[in-house]
Amino acid sequence: TQQATALIAASRAVPSVLEKGDCFSAARAAIAQALALVPDHGPALLQEAQYFVMMAYRNGDDPDRGEALLERAGADQSLTRRERAEVAFYRGIAARTRGDESSAKSGFARSLAIDPTFRPAMLATMDHQRG
């Protein structure tokens, strides 16, 4: 999971869209390897869920697959406070993908209640208030 995190972070500094794609492909392979070793590893499930939820959000698809992974990730009692905030945040994104803004706001609020410094949840709340 650390390798996947590093690859995703590196993708932000790469100007080429193709090279960004290479970073994401390598990150997904690292996540798959982590899950092959420990199928219920919460951080790896969370990373996989993030991918599927954001793909659904960007493409207007059904976020069910990502939500199922979030459910499994959330069951891991070893998740850090930040990771628990991420689970709640991505549940909010999945709800927003479905057009359920009330549940989305609830997810973002839960995320901020867990970790008040979690910037993506702050931004998701602010961005939608302006729109």
Backbone as JSON Lines, residues from 0, in Angstrom:
{"i":0,"aa":"T","n":[0.83,-1.2,0.0],"ca":[0.0,0.0,0.0],"c":[0.87,1.25,0.0]}
{"i":1,"aa":"Q","n":[2.02,1.16,0.63],"ca":[2.91,2.33,0.62],"c":[3.44,2.59,-0.78]}
{"i":2,"aa":"Q","n":[3.73,1.53,-1.51],"ca":[4.19,1.7,-2.88],"c":[3.09,2.34,-3.73]}
{"i":3,"aa":"A","n":[1.87,1.89,-3.58],"ca":[0.75,2.47,-4.34],"c":[0.57,3.94,-3.99]}
{"i":4,"aa":"T","n":[0.66,4.26,-2.71],"ca":[0.54,5.66,-2.28],"c":[1.63,6.51,-2.89]}
{"i":5,"aa":"A","n":[2.86,6.0,-2.91],"ca":[3.98,6.74,-3.49],"c":[3.79,6.95,-4.99]}
{"i":6,"aa":"L","n":[3.3,5.93,-5.68],"ca":[3.08,6.04,-7.13],"c":[1.99,7.05,-7.45]}
{"i":7,"aa":"I","n":[0.93,7.06,-6.67],"ca":[-0.16,8.02,-6.9],"c":[0.33,9.44,-6.62]}
{"i":8,"aa":"A","n":[1.11,9.6,-5.57],"ca":[1.69,10.92,-5.27],"c":[2.62,11.36,-6.39]}
{"i":9,"aa":"A","n":[3.42,10.44,-6.9],"ca":[4.35,10.76,-7.99],"c":[3.6,11.18,-9.25]}
{"i":10,"aa":"S","n":[2.42,10.59,-9.48],"ca":[1.66,10.91,-10.69],"c":[1.28,12.38,-10.73]}
{"i":11,"aa":"R","n":[1.14,13.0,-9.57],"ca":[0.75,14.41,-9.53],"c":[1.85,15.34,-10.06]}
{"i":12,"aa":"A","n":[3.09,14.86,-10.02],"ca":[4.21,15.67,-10.49],"c":[4.57,15.4,-11.94]}
{"i":13,"aa":"V","n":[3.9,14.43,-12.56],"ca":[4.22,14.03,-13.93],"c":[3.29,14.78,-14.89]}
{"i":14,"aa":"P","n":[3.87,15.54,-15.84],"ca":[3.02,16.31,-16.75],"c":[2.31,15.47,-17.82]}
{"i":15,"aa":"S","n":[2.91,14.37,-18.22],"ca":[2.36,13.55,-19.3],"c":[1.19,12.7,-18.81]}
{"i":16,"aa":"V","n":[0.07,12.79,-19.52],"ca":[-1.1,11.99,-19.18],"c":[-0.78,10.5,-19.3]}
{"i":17,"aa":"L","n":[0.0,10.13,-20.3],"ca":[0.36,8.72,-20.47],"c":[1.21,8.22,-19.31]}
{"i":18,"aa":"E","n":[2.15,9.05,-18.87],"ca":[2.99,8.66,-17.74],"c":[2.17,8.61,-16.44]}
{"i":19,"aa":"K","n":[1.2,9.51,-16.3],"ca":[0.3,9.45,-15.14],"c":[-0.43,8.1,-15.15]}
{"i":20,"aa":"G","n":[-0.89,7.7,-16.32],"ca":[-1.56,6.42,-16.45],"c":[-0.66,5.26,-16.06]}
{"i":21,"aa":"D","n":[0.62,5.36,-16.41],"ca":[1.58,4.33,-16.01],"c":[1.69,4.25,-14.49]}
{"i":22,"aa":"C","n":[1.71,5.42,-13.84],"ca":[1.78,5.45,-12.37],"c":[0.54,4.79,-11.77]}
{"i":23,"aa":"F","n":[-0.63,5.1,-12.31],"ca":[-1.86,4.51,-11.78],"c":[-1.92,3.01,-12.04]}
{"i":24,"aa":"S","n":[-1.45,2.56,-13.19],"ca":[-1.43,1.12,-13.48],"c":[-0.51,0.39,-12.5]}
{"i":25,"aa":"A","n":[0.65,0.97,-12.24],"ca":[1.59,0.36,-11.3],"c":[1.01,0.38,-9.88]}
{"i":26,"aa":"A","n":[0.31,1.45,-9.53],"ca":[-0.32,1.54,-8.2],"c":[-1.39,0.48,-8.05]}
{"i":27,"aa":"R","n":[-2.2,0.29,-9.07],"ca":[-3.25,-0.75,-9.02],"c":[-2.64,-2.14,-8.91]}
{"i":28,"aa":"A","n":[-1.51,-2.36,-9.58],"ca":[-0.83,-3.66,-9.47],"c":[-0.31,-3.86,-8.05]}
{"i":29,"aa":"A","n":[0.2,-2.81,-7.43],"ca":[0.69,-2.91,-6.05],"c":[-0.46,-3.21,-5.09]}
{"i":30,"aa":"I","n":[-1.6,-2.58,-5.32],"ca":[-2.79,-2.83,-4.48],"c":[-3.24,-4.28,-4.66]}
{"i":31,"aa":"A","n":[-3.28,-4.74,-5.9],"ca":[-3.67,-6.13,-6.16],"c":[-2.73,-7.11,-5.47]}
{"i":32,"aa":"Q","n":[-1.44,-6.8,-5.47],"ca":[-0.46,-7.66,-4.8],"c":[-0.71,-7.66,-3.3]}
{"i":33,"aa":"A","n":[-0.98,-6.49,-2.72],"ca":[-1.25,-6.41,-1.28],"c":[-2.49,-7.22,-0.93]}
{"i":34,"aa":"L","n":[-3.53,-7.12,-1.75],"ca":[-4.77,-7.85,-1.47],"c":[-4.61,-9.35,-1.71]}
{"i":35,"aa":"A","n":[-3.71,-9.74,-2.6],"ca":[-3.44,-11.17,-2.79],"c":[-2.76,-11.75,-1.55]}
{"i":36,"aa":"L","n":[-1.93,-10.93,-0.91],"ca":[-1.23,-11.38,0.3],"c":[-2.16,-11.39,1.52]}
{"i":37,"aa":"V","n":[-2.97,-10.32,1.65],"ca":[-3.88,-10.19,2.81],"c":[-5.22,-9.65,2.27]}
{"i":38,"aa":"P","n":[-6.15,-10.54,1.92],"ca":[-7.39,-10.13,1.26],"c":[-8.27,-9.15,2.04]}
{"i":39,"aa":"D","n":[-8.16,-9.11,3.36],"ca":[-8.99,-8.2,4.16],"c":[-8.19,-7.03,4.73]}
{"i":40,"aa":"H","n":[-7.08,-6.68,4.08],"ca":[-6.24,-5.57,4.55],"c":[-6.96,-4.25,4.28]}
{"i":41,"aa":"G","n":[-7.43,-3.62,5.34],"ca":[-8.24,-2.41,5.22],"c":[-7.64,-1.31,4.37]}
{"i":42,"aa":"P","n":[-6.36,-0.93,4.58],"ca":[-5.78,0.13,3.76],"c":[-5.76,-0.21,2.26]}
{"i":43,"aa":"A","n":[-5.49,-1.47,1.91],"ca":[-5.49,-1.86,0.49],"c":[-6.91,-1.85,-0.06]}
{"i":44,"aa":"L","n":[-7.87,-2.33,0.73],"ca":[-9.28,-2.28,0.3],"c":[-9.73,-0.84,0.1]}
{"i":45,"aa":"L","n":[-9.28,0.05,0.99],"ca":[-9.63,1.47,0.87],"c":[-9.06,2.05,-0.41]}
{"i":46,"aa":"Q","n":[-7.81,1.74,-0.71],"ca":[-7.21,2.25,-1.94],"c":[-7.96,1.75,-3.18]}
{"i":47,"aa":"E","n":[-8.31,0.48,-3.17],"ca":[-9.06,-0.09,-4.29],"c":[-10.44,0.58,-4.39]}
{"i":48,"aa":"A","n":[-11.08,0.79,-3.25],"ca":[-12.39,1.44,-3.22],"c":[-12.31,2.86,-3.77]}
{"i":49,"aa":"Q","n":[-11.28,3.59,-3.4],"ca":[-11.11,4.96,-3.89],"c":[-11.09,4.98,-5.41]}
{"i":50,"aa":"Y","n":[-10.37,4.06,-5.99],"ca":[-10.28,3.98,-7.44],"c":[-11.67,3.78,-8.06]}
{"i":51,"aa":"F","n":[-12.41,2.79,-7.56],"ca":[-13.71,2.49,-8.16],"c":[-14.75,3.58,-7.9]}
{"i":52,"aa":"V","n":[-14.73,4.18,-6.72],"ca":[-15.69,5.25,-6.43],"c":[-15.4,6.46,-7.31]}
{"i":53,"aa":"M","n":[-14.14,6.84,-7.43],"ca":[-13.81,8.02,-8.24],"c":[-14.05,7.77,-9.73]}
{"i":54,"aa":"M","n":[-13.79,6.55,-10.19],"ca":[-14.09,6.24,-11.6],"c":[-15.6,6.36,-11.84]}
{"i":55,"aa":"A","n":[-16.4,5.86,-10.91],"ca":[-17.85,5.96,-11.05],"c":[-18.28,7.42,-11.03]}
{"i":56,"aa":"Y","n":[-17.71,8.2,-10.14],"ca":[-18.05,9.62,-10.02],"c":[-17.72,10.37,-11.32]}
{"i":57,"aa":"R","n":[-16.54,10.14,-11.83],"ca":[-16.09,10.85,-13.04],"c":[-16.85,10.41,-14.29]}
{"i":58,"aa":"N","n":[-17.24,9.13,-14.33],"ca":[-17.88,8.58,-15.52],"c":[-19.4,8.48,-15.41]}
{"i":59,"aa":"G","n":[-19.95,8.82,-14.25],"ca":[-21.39,8.72,-14.07],"c":[-21.88,7.29,-13.96]}
{"i":60,"aa":"D","n":[-21.0,6.4,-13.5],"ca":[-21.35,4.98,-13.37],"c":[-21.88,4.67,-11.98]}
{"i":61,"aa":"D","n":[-22.23,3.43,-11.77],"ca":[-22.73,2.96,-10.48],"c":[-21.54,2.71,-9.54]}
{"i":62,"aa":"P","n":[-21.55,3.29,-8.35],"ca":[-20.43,3.12,-7.42],"c":[-20.52,1.88,-6.53]}
{"i":63,"aa":"D","n":[-21.41,0.94,-6.85],"ca":[-21.62,-0.24,-5.99],"c":[-20.33,-0.99,-5.67]}
{"i":64,"aa":"R","n":[-19.51,-1.23,-6.66],"ca":[-18.28,-2.0,-6.44],"c":[-17.38,-1.28,-5.43]}
{"i":65,"aa":"G","n":[-17.22,0.02,-5.58],"ca":[-16.41,0.79,-4.64],"c":[-17.01,0.81,-3.25]}
{"i":66,"aa":"E","n":[-18.34,0.92,-3.17],"ca":[-19.0,0.93,-1.87],"c":[-18.83,-0.4,-1.14]}
{"i":67,"aa":"A","n":[-18.89,-1.5,-1.88],"ca":[-18.68,-2.81,-1.26],"c":[-17.27,-2.91,-0.68]}
{"i":68,"aa":"L","n":[-16.31,-2.36,-1.39],"ca":[-14.94,-2.36,-0.89],"c":[-14.8,-1.45,0.33]}
{"i":69,"aa":"L","n":[-15.5,-0.32,0.31],"ca":[-15.48,0.58,1.48],"c":[-16.05,-0.11,2.71]}
{"i":70,"aa":"E","n":[-17.1,-0.89,2.51],"ca":[-17.7,-1.64,3.61],"c":[-16.68,-2.61,4.2]}
{"i":71,"aa":"R","n":[-15.99,-3.33,3.34],"ca":[-14.97,-4.28,3.81],"c":[-13.81,-3.55,4.48]}
{"i":72,"aa":"A","n":[-13.38,-2.44,3.89],"ca":[-12.26,-1.68,4.48],"c":[-12.63,-1.16,5.86]}
{"i":73,"aa":"G","n":[-13.85,-0.64,5.99],"ca":[-14.3,-0.09,7.27],"c":[-14.37,-1.11,8.38]}
{"i":74,"aa":"A","n":[-14.43,-2.38,8.04],"ca":[-14.49,-3.43,9.05],"c":[-13.12,-3.7,9.69]}
{"i":75,"aa":"D","n":[-12.06,-3.18,9.08],"ca":[-10.71,-3.39,9.61],"c":[-10.48,-2.44,10.78]}
{"i":76,"aa":"Q","n":[-10.41,-2.98,11.97],"ca":[-10.25,-2.17,13.18],"c":[-8.89,-1.49,13.28]}
{"i":77,"aa":"S","n":[-7.94,-1.88,12.42],"ca":[-6.61,-1.28,12.48],"c":[-6.49,0.0,11.65]}
{"i":78,"aa":"L","n":[-7.57,0.4,10.96],"ca":[-7.49,1.64,10.17],"c":[-7.17,2.82,11.08]}
{"i":79,"aa":"T","n":[-6.38,3.72,10.55],"ca":[-6.06,4.94,11.28],"c":[-7.26,5.88,11.25]}
{"i":80,"aa":"R","n":[-7.2,6.9,12.06],"ca":[-8.27,7.91,12.06],"c":[-8.41,8.53,10.67]}
{"i":81,"aa":"R","n":[-7.31,8.82,10.04],"ca":[-7.33,9.41,8.69],"c":[-8.0,8.45,7.7]}
{"i":82,"aa":"E","n":[-7.65,7.18,7.77],"ca":[-8.25,6.19,6.87],"c":[-9.75,6.05,7.12]}
{"i":83,"aa":"R","n":[-10.17,6.12,8.37],"ca":[-11.6,6.08,8.68],"c":[-12.31,7.31,8.11]}
{"i":84,"aa":"A","n":[-11.64,8.45,8.16],"ca":[-12.21,9.67,7.56],"c":[-12.33,9.5,6.05]}
{"i":85,"aa":"E","n":[-11.36,8.84,5.44],"ca":[-11.4,8.59,4.0],"c":[-12.57,7.67,3.64]}
{"i":86,"aa":"V","n":[-12.8,6.64,4.45],"ca":[-13.92,5.73,4.19],"c":[-15.22,6.54,4.18]}
{"i":87,"aa":"A","n":[-15.43,7.38,5.19],"ca":[-16.65,8.19,5.26],"c":[-16.74,9.16,4.08]}
{"i":88,"aa":"F","n":[-15.63,9.77,3.71],"ca":[-15.59,10.71,2.59],"c":[-15.99,10.02,1.28]}
{"i":89,"aa":"Y","n":[-15.4,8.87,1.01],"ca":[-15.71,8.19,-0.24],"c":[-17.12,7.62,-0.27]}
{"i":90,"aa":"R","n":[-17.67,7.33,0.9],"ca":[-19.1,6.98,0.94],"c":[-19.93,8.19,0.51]}
{"i":91,"aa":"G","n":[-19.49,9.37,0.93],"ca":[-20.16,10.6,0.51],"c":[-20.05,10.81,-0.99]}
{"i":92,"aa":"I","n":[-18.88,10.56,-1.54],"ca":[-18.69,10.7,-3.0],"c":[-19.59,9.71,-3.74]}
{"i":93,"aa":"A","n":[-19.68,8.49,-3.22],"ca":[-20.55,7.48,-3.86],"c":[-22.01,7.96,-3.83]}
{"i":94,"aa":"A","n":[-22.43,8.53,-2.72],"ca":[-23.8,9.05,-2.62],"c":[-24.01,10.2,-3.6]}
{"i":95,"aa":"R","n":[-23.02,11.07,-3.7],"ca":[-23.12,12.2,-4.64],"c":[-23.2,11.67,-6.08]}
{"i":96,"aa":"T","n":[-22.49,10.6,-6.37],"ca":[-22.53,10.0,-7.7],"c":[-23.95,9.56,-8.05]}
{"i":97,"aa":"R","n":[-24.66,9.08,-7.05],"ca":[-26.05,8.63,-7.25],"c":[-27.04,9.8,-7.24]}
{"i":98,"aa":"G","n":[-26.57,11.02,-6.93],"ca":[-27.46,12.17,-6.86],"c":[-28.13,12.31,-5.51]}
{"i":99,"aa":"D","n":[-27.65,11.59,-4.5],"ca":[-28.21,11.65,-3.15],"c":[-27.38,12.63,-2.32]}
{"i":100,"aa":"E","n":[-27.68,13.91,-2.49],"ca":[-26.87,14.95,-1.85],"c":[-27.0,14.94,-0.33]}
{"i":101,"aa":"S","n":[-28.13,14.56,0.2],"ca":[-28.29,14.49,1.65],"c":[-27.33,13.46,2.24]}
{"i":102,"aa":"S","n":[-27.24,12.29,1.65],"ca":[-26.31,11.27,2.13],"c":[-24.86,11.68,1.88]}
{"i":103,"aa":"A","n":[-24.62,12.38,0.79],"ca":[-23.26,12.85,0.5],"c":[-22.81,13.81,1.6]}
{"i":104,"aa":"K","n":[-23.65,14.78,1.94],"ca":[-23.31,15.74,2.99],"c":[-23.1,15.03,4.32]}
{"i":105,"aa":"S","n":[-23.9,14.02,4.58],"ca":[-23.76,13.24,5.81],"c":[-22.41,12.53,5.84]}
{"i":106,"aa":"G","n":[-22.01,11.96,4.73],"ca":[-20.71,11.29,4.64],"c":[-19.56,12.26,4.87]}
{"i":107,"aa":"F","n":[-19.66,13.44,4.27],"ca":[-18.61,14.44,4.44],"c":[-18.56,14.92,5.89]}
{"i":108,"aa":"A","n":[-19.73,15.1,6.51],"ca":[-19.78,15.52,7.91],"c":[-19.17,14.44,8.81]}
{"i":109,"aa":"R","n":[-19.46,13.16,8.54],"ca":[-18.86,12.07,9.32],"c":[-17.35,12.07,9.15]}
{"i":110,"aa":"S","n":[-16.9,12.31,7.94],"ca":[-15.47,12.36,7.67],"c":[-14.81,13.46,8.5]}
{"i":111,"aa":"L","n":[-15.42,14.63,8.51],"ca":[-14.85,15.76,9.26],"c":[-14.98,15.56,10.77]}
{"i":112,"aa":"A","n":[-15.99,14.82,11.21],"ca":[-16.12,14.52,12.64],"c":[-14.99,13.58,13.08]}
{"i":113,"aa":"I","n":[-14.57,12.71,12.2],"ca":[-13.48,11.78,12.5],"c":[-12.14,12.51,12.44]}
{"i":114,"aa":"D","n":[-11.95,13.31,11.39],"ca":[-10.71,14.06,11.21],"c":[-11.04,15.45,10.66]}
{"i":115,"aa":"P","n":[-11.14,16.44,11.56],"ca":[-11.51,17.8,11.13],"c":[-10.52,18.45,10.16]}
{"i":116,"aa":"T","n":[-9.33,17.86,9.99],"ca":[-8.33,18.43,9.08],"c":[-8.34,17.77,7.71]}
{"i":117,"aa":"F","n":[-9.28,16.85,7.48],"ca":[-9.31,16.12,6.2],"c":[-9.82,17.05,5.1]}
{"i":118,"aa":"R","n":[-8.89,17.6,4.36],"ca":[-9.16,18.65,3.38],"c":[-10.14,18.25,2.27]}
{"i":119,"aa":"P","n":[-10.05,17.05,1.7],"ca":[-11.01,16.71,0.66],"c":[-12.47,16.83,1.11]}
{"i":120,"aa":"A","n":[-12.75,16.46,2.35],"ca":[-14.12,16.58,2.86],"c":[-14.51,18.05,3.03]}
{"i":121,"aa":"M","n":[-13.56,18.86,3.48],"ca":[-13.84,20.31,3.6],"c":[-14.15,20.89,2.23]}
{"i":122,"aa":"L","n":[-13.32,20.54,1.24],"ca":[-13.51,21.08,-0.1],"c":[-14.81,20.59,-0.73]}
{"i":123,"aa":"A","n":[-15.14,19.32,-0.53],"ca":[-16.38,18.78,-1.1],"c":[-17.59,19.5,-0.54]}
{"i":124,"aa":"T","n":[-17.53,19.83,0.73],"ca":[-18.63,20.56,1.36],"c":[-18.7,21.99,0.83]}
{"i":125,"aa":"M","n":[-17.57,22.66,0.74],"ca":[-17.54,24.06,0.28],"c":[-17.89,24.18,-1.2]}
{"i":126,"aa":"D","n":[-17.32,23.29,-2.03],"ca":[-17.56,23.37,-3.47],"c":[-19.04,23.25,-3.8]}
{"i":127,"aa":"H","n":[-19.71,22.35,-3.12],"ca":[-21.12,22.13,-3.43],"c":[-22.0,23.25,-2.88]}
{"i":128,"aa":"Q","n":[-21.56,23.93,-1.83],"ca":[-22.33,25.04,-1.28],"c":[-22.35,26.22,-2.25]}
{"i":129,"aa":"R","n":[-21.24,26.37,-3.0],"ca":[-21.16,27.46,-3.98],"c":[-22.04,27.21,-5.19]}
{"i":130,"aa":"G","n":[-22.2,25.9,-5.56],"ca":[-22.89,25.54,-6.79],"c":[-24.33,25.55,-6.7]}
